[in-house]
């Protein structure tokens, strides 16, 4: 499986993401600059954390208009797995690939620490290697991770089982403790915690590695069926 790590001006977790895929997962991966006009040949798309375009206007608001986002949207519409982490999640929200918005943390402070997450839905291409209800530890590092949506959208998220991860102890005021959601088609995941920073015990834990393994497992199974 071949992954693209999208790099915006201000991305700072792209190297972490690249390391997680190449060195820990053992799959192909390439950096793709924000002005790229094609994502042909890539099987999965990764939007890393950081401060794209300095977070001017608001987080992800300018990155949403980057040339490469047209191709990210096409990839999502084609059913390819798209993962946005932290700032990548914010970009997915701004681009309309996921519903809702991000507000400042309730504390109005940047938070950076390991956080306990509960797997609410393990029936997705991003979470199948986890057990439903499993509690995992994944780091967070954000100033605007307070997820918000209106009541109608929240009801839809619940009815469609689109809430994949929730915080055990809400660090930022996020609505319903939401830490990660998928789109209705189930191939776009946005999450504030950083699974790419939890892929080796040397980093303090490897709970995040199962997320990437889930993507590869689903892709391989789908390709076996397609080629059968």
PyMOL commands that set and color helices and strands:
alter all, ss='L'
color gray80, all
select helices_A, chain A and resi 14-25+52-55+63-65+67-77+87-95+151-159+175-177+195-197+201-203+209-227
alter helices_A, ss='H'
color red, helices_A
select strands_A, chain A and resi 2-7+28-33+44-47+81-85+101-103+111-119+135-142+146-148+163-167+178-182+188-191
alter strands_A, ss='S'
color yellow, strands_A
deselect
rebuild
show_as cartoon
